[in-house]
């Protein structure tokens, strides 16, 4: 059975959508190392359709010279969850269809490695609710936005497995769901 790990950039008040607000904090190289550690063990990427459509044009033409993460994002098998056909194409991508907990459980059970999720907040919210997410890596930025789509719209309980603070003020929480 696969282990599903997700990472989210999130504000203090839980907003995850359109993280353009993260730019003012910069990207600490240590954050990149933490994300690289997540992708290093993954042999599949699971994305919601909206995130897939944002990532495809941003990654598909990048090379390792542009970004050391390019081979992972371009060469790794990608699975897209969404009720609509993605408007973008990207190599090694398979559409799984609309969110269906039973199908996603079968997907998880059919794999042996790690599955990586970036963003895809609605997908992550569903996986948490259905007990399918194994680790949630929150990169919490020291800003409250006051508006925007929030990751949590219901009670979710976690244990802190690890935490670290970066020079730019961002806190990384590695959380595991608990009952």
C-alpha positions in Angstrom: 0.0 0.0 0.0 1.2 3.5 -0.9 1.9 6.3 1.6 0.3 9.5 0.5 2.1 12.7 1.6 0.8 16.2 0.8 2.4 19.6 1.1 0.6 22.9 1.3 1.6 26.5 1.5 -0.9 28.0 4.0 -1.5 31.2 5.8 -2.0 31.5 9.6 -5.7 31.6 9.0 -5.7 28.5 6.8 -5.9 30.0 3.3 -4.3 27.8 0.7 -5.6 29.2 -2.6 -3.5 31.1 -5.1 -0.4 31.3 -2.9 1.0 34.4 -4.6 1.0 36.0 -1.2 4.0 33.8 -0.3 6.3 35.8 -2.6 7.1 38.6 -0.1 8.7 36.0 2.2 11.0 34.5 -0.4 11.8 30.9 -0.8 14.3 29.7 1.8 16.6 27.1 0.3 16.0 24.9 3.4 12.3 24.8 2.4 13.4 23.4 -1.0 15.4 20.8 0.8 12.4 19.7 2.8 10.2 19.5 -0.3 13.0 17.6 -2.1 13.0 15.1 0.7 9.2 14.5 0.1 9.7 14.1 -3.6 12.8 11.9 -3.3 10.8 8.9 -2.1 7.8 9.4 -4.3 7.1 7.4 -7.5 3.8 9.0 -8.3 2.2 12.4 -8.1 -1.5 12.9 -7.3 -3.0 16.3 -8.2 -6.4 17.9 -8.3 -7.4 19.1 -11.7 -7.0 22.8 -10.9 -3.5 22.4 -9.5 -2.6 20.1 -12.5 -3.7 22.8 -14.9 -1.5 25.3 -13.0 1.5 23.0 -12.8 1.5 21.6 -16.4 2.4 24.8 -18.2 4.8 25.8 -15.5 6.8 22.5 -15.4 6.4 20.6 -18.7 9.1 22.7 -20.5 11.5 23.1 -17.6 14.8 21.2 -17.6 17.1 20.4 -14.8 19.1 23.5 -15.8 16.0 25.6 -15.1 15.1 23.9 -11.8 16.5 20.8 -10.1 12.9 19.6 -9.5 12.0 19.5 -13.2 12.9 15.8 -13.8 10.7 14.7 -10.9 7.7 16.7 -12.0 8.1 15.8 -15.7 9.2 12.2 -15.6 7.1 10.9 -12.6 3.7 9.3 -13.3 1.0 11.8 -12.5 -2.7 11.1 -11.6 -5.3 13.7 -11.9 -8.5 13.8 -9.8 -11.4 15.9 -11.1 -14.8 15.7 -12.7 -13.7 17.6 -15.8 -11.1 16.7 -18.4 -8.0 18.8 -17.7 -7.6 21.6 -20.2 -3.8 21.1 -20.1 -1.7 18.1 -21.2 1.5 16.8 -19.5 3.5 13.7 -20.1 3.0 10.6 -18.0 -0.5 11.8 -16.8 -3.6 9.7 -16.2 -7.0 11.0 -15.3 -8.7 9.2 -12.4 -12.0 11.0 -12.8 -14.1 12.8 -10.1 -13.2 12.4 -6.5 -14.3 9.0 -5.3 -13.0 7.7 -2.0 -13.5 4.0 -3.0 -11.5 4.5 -6.2 -8.8 6.5 -4.4 -8.5 3.7 -1.8 -8.1 1.2 -4.6 -5.4 3.5 -6.1 -3.6 3.7 -2.8 -3.8 -0.1 -2.2 -2.6 -0.8 -5.7 0.7 1.0 -5.3 3.8 0.2 -3.2 5.7 3.5 -3.1 5.1 7.0 -1.9 2.6 9.3 -3.6 3.3 13.0 -3.5 0.7 15.8 -3.6 1.4 19.5 -3.9 -1.4 22.0 -3.4 -4.7 20.5 -4.5 -6.4 21.6 -1.3 -9.9 20.3 -2.1 -8.4 16.9 -2.9 -6.3 16.9 0.3 -9.4 17.9 2.3 -11.3 14.9 0.9 -8.4 12.5 1.6 -8.2 13.7 5.2 -11.9 13.3 5.7 -11.8 9.8 4.2 -8.7 8.6 6.1 -6.5 8.3 3.0 -3.8 10.9 3.8 -0.8 9.6 5.7 1.2 12.8 6.2 0.4 16.5 5.8 3.3 18.9 5.4 2.1 22.5 6.1 4.4 25.3 5.3 2.8 28.0 7.5 3.5 31.6 6.4 3.4 34.3 9.1 0.5 36.2 7.5 -3.3 36.2 8.1 -5.2 36.9 4.9 -8.7 37.3 6.2 -10.3 35.9 3.0 -9.8 33.0 0.6 -10.4 29.3 0.4 -9.3 27.6 3.6 -7.8 24.1 3.8 -10.0 23.0 6.7 -13.8 23.4 6.8 -14.4 20.8 9.4 -12.6 19.3 12.5 -9.4 17.5 11.7 -7.1 16.2 14.4 -3.3 15.7 13.9 -0.2 14.8 15.8 2.9 16.8 15.1 5.6 14.4 13.8 8.2 17.1 13.1 8.6 20.8 12.9 11.1 23.3 11.8 11.3 27.1 11.3 13.1 28.7 8.4 15.0 32.0 8.3 12.1 33.6 6.4 9.7 33.0 9.3 7.8 30.0 7.6 7.1 27.1 9.9 7.1 23.6 8.5 4.8 21.2 10.3 4.8 17.5 9.5 1.4 16.2 10.7 -0.1 12.8 10.8 -3.8 12.4 11.1 -5.3 10.9 14.3 -8.7 9.8 15.2 
